[in-house]
Amino acid sequence: MSKNALFLNEGSFTSVDREGEHSVKVLAVGELEDWRGQGNSFPSGGLAFIAFHQVTQENLEHFDPEMVCSPVLARSFDCIELAVLLHNLSYTGMYTAYGNDLPKPDLIEREVRQLCPRLDFRMAQRDN
């Protein structure tokens, strides 16, 4: 685990960046084990990782991320559910959902844009 990443685990940080600051550019939402199991790495800094149930107004204000990212489909949520939650919490940054070999990502983008017109939503696809 990177020493520059923050992980919110049941309300407490399990790792803090070297300077002890909470400078977060990316807020990753999902299950940590799945993130690691899919071969995702952690950037050198500016990342916080939280579970879906921890996406609250308080945490968005605390982290003030430039971008939120998540998988298209996780065990406990999908990107449409997260997009609606972020939209309802008046999140104004970018939200990127990523997936592998998505057959029609434009359908997901269209649905999210229809449900959440003020959300800056994008799909990122990795080909296997």
NORPENOR-V692245 format. One record per helix or strand of 3 or more residues. SS is the DSSP state (helix for helix, strand for strand). FROM is the first residue (numbers start at 0). LEN is the number of residues. If there is no record, write none. Layout:
ss->[SS	SS]
from->[FROM	FROM]
len->[LEN	LEN]
This chain:
ss->[strand	strand	helix	strand	helix	helix	strand	helix	strand	helix	strand]
from->[4	25	31	46	51	56	66	78	93	104	119]
len->[5	4	6	4	3	7	5	10	7	11	7]
